[in-house]
């Protein structure tokens, strides 16, 4: 769901503001204007995007699980980096068998 919503939001930013990310005050102002006017999302198309992203995510996990049967695999989730960056990067460094360093975003 999150990926599908992010993709739709990105499309709106691109179409209405000619930007791909909110990186400056001008981009933020455009996005705020879009929000004030309302954002309409076609439920059918959005549902298809959610389903496609769900299938794609499952496919990626299956590939990693198959690889894990042959060699070590580390699952690093974007959400984990957002929610606890320090723990995620420390765990990754430990998996890679390197001395953990405190990293910054």
C-alpha positions, -999 to +999 in steps of 0.1 A: +000+000+000+027+025+010+047+019-022+016+023-044+007+055-026+042+068-029+042+061-066+009+079-071+021+109-050+053+110-071+032+110-103+012+139-090+043+159-080+057+152-115+025+162-134+015+192-114+047+206-101+073+193-126+094+179-097+102+144-084+109+153-048+102+180-023+137+194-020+132+232-016+107+258-006+093+262-041+086+225-044+070+225-010+048+254-019+036+236-050+028+205-031+009+225-005-011+241-033-019+207-047-030+195-013-053+225-008-070+217-041-074+181-032-059+150-046-080+125-065-069+089-069-087+064-091-095+036-068-095+009-094-060+019-108-047+024-073-060-011-063-041-025-093-009-008-083-012-021-047-018-056-060+012-053-084+035-040-057+024-067-033+033-094-059+066-077-067+075-075-030+067-112-025+087-121-055+117-102-041+114-119-007+112-153-025+144-146-043+161-137-011+148-168+007+160-190-022+194-174-020+195-178+018+193-216+013+227-213-005+245-185+014+239-160+041+214-133+033+206-102+053+171-086+050+174-049+052+140-031+051+136+006+043+111+009+071+137-004+096+162+022+085+136+049+090+124+037+124+158+028+139+187+038+116+214+031+142+203-004+151+197-013+114+232-001+103+248-017+133+231-051+126+241-048+089+278-042+098+277-071+122+263-094+094+291-082+071+316-090+099+331-056+101+336-035+132+304-016+137+308+022+134+281+047+143+268+060+110+247+090+104+219+094+079 
